Amino acid sequence: MANISGKAYALTVLSPIKKGCIGDTSYQISYADEVQSRLHGLRDCEDSPLAKVPQTYLARFFILDDVFYESTPGCDPFCNLLDILSIFQDRFRLLTLPREDHLKSRYLVFSSNFHGDLENYLRGMWSAISADIKNIWEHCVAFDKVQDAEGFITYIKRCQLTANLFFNGSTNDPLEDDSLEEQLKALYLKQQFAKFAVSHQGLEAAELQEAFRAFIDRVQPNQLAAPTWSPGQSIP
Amino acid sequence: MTQQLDLPDIQGNIIRAYGRFGFPKGRFFFLRIDDGKMGRDFVGTITKKVTTSVSWGPDGIIPKPKAAINIAFTYNGLKALGLPRASLVGFPQEFIMGMKERKEILGDNGPSDPIYWDKVWEKHEDVHVAIAINAQTPENGQPLEYVEEAYQWVKSQIDDSHGGVVLLPGHRGDDGQEDLPFQDASILYDDHGQPCAKEHFGYTDGIGDPVFEGQITDEYRVAGRGKLTREGGWARLGTGEFLLGHPDEAHEYPKAPAPILLSRNGTFMVYRKLHQNVAKFESLLDAHAKSFPGGKELLAAKLAGRWRDNGAPIVNTPDAASKEAWDQRFAAADPRTRDGMLADFRFDLMGGKCPIGAHIRRINPRGSLEFGQDGAYDTPGALDDRRRILRRGLPYGVVRDRGSDDGNHGVIFMALNTSIERQFEFVQQQWINYANDSKEGSDKDVLLGNHNAAAPSKMVIHADPKSGQPPYFVSEIPRLVETRGGDYFFIPSMTALRMIAMGKVDPT
């Protein structure tokens, strides 16, 4: 399935947002604009709700207002023919104009690249940030039926699109994608080792070995949980 | 047919780095225009004395002037001179914003923040006109005589404007002054009082200035200064990288305002006053010289990519023995061969000779961003050819005490390019203050980077992989260069200057 590359999963969700406005006559805002406003209010980096969702490599929300208008192709022989025919009748010229497509509603787009399978991921997401989920999805069509993790999974699967563009910064071997914990630990180790190398250069072998042992004791390469780089962390 | 530039239409500082043509002294000052009509009259008068790019005697049309005068404008200046809105809106956004508002992109933070700049930049919307004087030195013991003559002449034109044009004070001076009406600059002199091409850190500067189509220069200077071809040779860069209204390296005309007569043969100038923390530089070198194998001078050479004494490229002189042999060849060589030895080289793939983070490798990678994968791009320098800048700067101030960072000394950095955003700003943001392209993570250029102690940078001095030696890490790098002011200017052609002066800029 195209959504999966090794153990990495690319989830793309389009949830239609209700049409119409919230509010009384004095202040009105469309549902989609309200969702947009709530997204703008999300905190980022370490404080992002997505930093609390286990196994997330990279995720984002945005509002899809409409599809982009594509203008006339530059060198289409058929269009050229119609252009010539337009000498006789204007309707031929109109035929060369591109068709305008529009969406039926505005959508909340949630796109996430994560490690593992979809249901476990969504279950973890619900248990970590259900209040945020309710706040973000509140105005999407039929989201009011979602009551628990299982309902969320069913809902997301109905809104899911097949997508195969990955961004997960993972290992080269698609079958060996490391879990998020392993990636974060690797990032932490890389940073710490660079610092170690810089601050211990030029030592005698014995001294260096001793320092390296102390370094290993401190950074605990086999302990994924801690010390490590925390999700969303932006400053070393 | 090859490109023939209209040299009398192009301001002289675009084609020539005056410092290399016997003009060791510079004076830069900035004006505000309070009255459009008087401002245009002033521009008209100055235009008649502006130095163009025509060649000088004995074969040239005119004799070499004692002083060269050039003029440039900020966006606000062009507005004050009454350029039509339809022309103004055609200027690139970074030029409209000005340097101060681009501080996030340029990394002008901490001690480089505009709040610490010279006072002349405090109200940057008041800076309208830049005048640059570059002068020869007479043999009468009055080295600034020609500078002063030209300056007094411009000043008398300012006076004649009856308040329409105002000279802006607010430059820091060498003796603690805060409010000088001009910024002086000068090439440095060696211990014997001889002029030299060095800056205050002791490096030889300005060797690798780009060469482009139509520029009158000896053909041998193209090697190492132009663009790399797939066959391993060198060719001139597209004129449009440095002059508006000509095709650039993308075979397009660079973005420029209408009408074409306003922009053609003009370009954009970045003016930056960069203070050099000489004491911090010396102590960084001293601290690492103790542990760096090869000693202080080799370390200094690794940071920059060139040896300090004569500019020898480190890639061809990676150790004492090769440097000695190079020096001997250099001493015996004719000027043309010497030029080739300084300019014509490429970098080693692994950085064992010239570190990947060395200053000259960062700012002009000479095809090394292909990382040895020949054919990765259309041409070896596809990633660098559109990031080149002409450098027209001069050092300023005197270092009286190499044990102190205080004082007023550094470089008046002037970069010329047709797109400040694509060329100068990109190099500053991506290659000076960041190193993703060169695969050096977030390490910054040791010499020019905006280092800060909270997120310390480092530089890896790679060892030759075959040597079995470990790499060397330069750490705890302090901020060696601090911005003290500057802005973005448009250098119009002579035609455009006359149009501006006459109020005849018509974009319709």
Boltz contact constraints between the chains, C-beta under 6 A:
constraints:
  - contact:
      token1: [A, 198]
      token2: [B, 458]
      max_distance: 6.0
  - contact:
      token1: [A, 198]
      token2: [B, 473]
      max_distance: 6.0
  - contact:
      token1: [A, 198]
      token2: [B, 475]
      max_distance: 6.0
  - contact:
      token1: [A, 201]
      token2: [B, 473]
      max_distance: 6.0
  - contact:
      token1: [A, 202]
      token2: [B, 291]
      max_distance: 6.0
